Amino acid sequence: MGKMIVSQVITKSKGARSTCLQFQNGELVEDQEIPLSCGLCYNDAQRVIPVLASDTLIYTGRVAEQNAYNTFLAVRNKKTNKIRLVSINEALLKPQPPQLRKIMDSTMMETNQRALTELNKEFGSKKTKRQTETLERLKVNIDNYKDQLEKTVANISLDEMQIEEPTQTSEILPFVNKNAAITADVYTLKTLIPELVLKSLEEPARELMETEEDQITTNDYVKKQILALQGSRDENAQEHVSMLLVLDALMTIQSATARSISLKGCQCSQYSKVLNDFILNNFTVKTERTRTRPLSMKDKACCYIIVLSLLLNKLKVNLNEIGIQLKVGVKKLNDLCSMLLLHISGKEASVKLPLPAPRVFTTKKNKGRK
């Protein structure tokens, strides 16, 4: 190797210096090294703590004090045969309990982030420096706002009735007879609408059978069917008109605005108070202060509208017509029909045996615009 010339001696009394590490229980074996994460941390006394971490263990140690002497590392340039002497620290590492790994990983991450920030501020481009300074200004110390947030939350009262629990399918779907031997028994009127409600509609239905078109105040979809029943010889014509009045009330509450539903005198049927109360009690939610209609209640109203339409039209229903009246997409109606165990063909749904397998119902939440 010959003689070498010391070209430079580098000493550093302040700040972090390169550290030569040794292990308490042995040495690294050549060709058997494993990847290690390393970093320099500071303890509460501001002493430098070198840290090494493998997949299973953490090694830490204390930097040896060198008040009376310096330890140097010789760095040789092969071309010029000159060396530089760089002052270094020494530390002996020992393994630590595994539960400290998460704490040490977090500490090392913060230390590395601080070092990167300092490098960006010192050597980064103008754009990088500006971005780094902006990020530092945006940092929030949570402790400074903790007391303020606790005081704010303490003054908030939560109405438990306004918390909507996950909706079960059985709570929004009308009763279906899965053991029915014929299609007419799958859905029946007596399991759909209470008898008391139907009785309250007998007189209004009888009058509507003879009412002029311009005097009928239902929506156009229902009015068209009432006019078709006028003068009909069908013995069930009056009962069908009663069912159409229920259908009209369901469509009214389904398409009503949230504000109109919250009003004290909310009315979805002018033909029967019993029907009006039945709709409000079963298709809206009453709280201490107001009345609301969650998405689950809108889906429930849609399901009852589909089934009533089936009973009125020989167990077949045109989903396109209902969708236009309710302003609901055909895909949404198809999903509800699948949960109602209906067979779907094009834009028509019908009751057929055997019934298809049931599907799980999930109510989607409104998503904000991106």
Secondary structure as UniProt FT lines:
FT   STRAND          5..10
FT   STRAND          19..23
FT   TURN            24..25
FT   TURN            30..31
FT   STRAND          37..42
FT   TURN            44..45
FT   STRAND          48..53
FT   STRAND          58..63
FT   STRAND          71..77
FT   TURN            78..81
FT   STRAND          82..96
FT   HELIX           98..100
FT   HELIX           101..123
FT   HELIX           126..138
FT   HELIX           142..154
FT   HELIX           160..162
FT   HELIX           169..172
FT   TURN            178..179
FT   HELIX           183..185
FT   HELIX           189..192
FT   HELIX           195..200
FT   HELIX           202..208
FT   TURN            209..210
FT   HELIX           213..215
FT   HELIX           220..229
FT   TURN            230..231
FT   TURN            235..236
FT   HELIX           237..255
FT   HELIX           258..262
FT   TURN            264..265
FT   HELIX           273..283
FT   STRAND          285..286
FT   STRAND          291..292
FT   HELIX           295..312
FT   TURN            313..315
FT   STRAND          316..318
FT   HELIX           319..326
FT   HELIX           330..339
FT   TURN            340..341
FT   STRAND          343..345
FT   TURN            346..347
FT   STRAND          348..350
//
